[in-house]
Amino acid sequence: MTDRLDRRALAARIAADIPEGSIVNLGIGAPTLVADALPEGREIILHTENGMLGMGPAPAAGFEDPDLMNAGKQPVTELVGASYFHHADSFAMMRGGHLDVCVLGAFQVSQRGDLANWSTGKPGAIPAIGGAMDLALGAKSVFVMTDLLTKSGESKLVASCSYPLTGVGCVTRVYTDRAVFDVVPGGFAVRELFGTTTREELEALTGLQLM
């Protein structure tokens, strides 16, 4: 194993933690890779907010169906027993607490579990909240999938979010390319380190005291 997991390896790591029988929503972007990494034989039902329950992995090249898309407009497949419904009904599922897990990307996650993932707040930035607020507050567990650092080297794990918030105190666990963190009272607890990464290195990169 290298010191950093690539996105497909990280998606597989997240998939391994999703309990049997869960109803799961995968956010736009990297989280959609989790659909292709779900353990064979484990019953996990995927939900997409544009109105589908029972979504399958991405189709093989040449077998895309333009009527089968996820919320990120990517082609998907349907599993036996899949169902379709109105967008409003889909959001009622999200807001009503019927999802067990959602996997979302992030710009920042605070040590209190606050999530910022829809805007950097910069002038002219295009807002892209989508269903993230509903998912962050409606799902029983919120898993975040992200790189630990931005392209400019800043930590996405922070003491307090400086970007507009998606949800307050909503994040359960953060999966990064260098380590997995649980959000616990008092801050981030290191759950798993990848490769030769150490807790001391993570504290130097994030500027946070980790548990």
Protein Blocks (a to p, Z undefined) as FASTA:
>chain_A
ZZbdcfklmmmmmmmmpcghiacdddehjllmmmmmgcghiacddddfkopahiacddde
hiacfklccfkopacdddehiacddfklmmmmmmnopafbdcdddfbdcfkopacfkbgh
ighiacdkkjmmmmmmmpmbdcddddfbdfkopafbdfbdcbdcfbghkafbdcdfkbcc
dddehiacdfbdghjbcfklmmmmnopacZZ
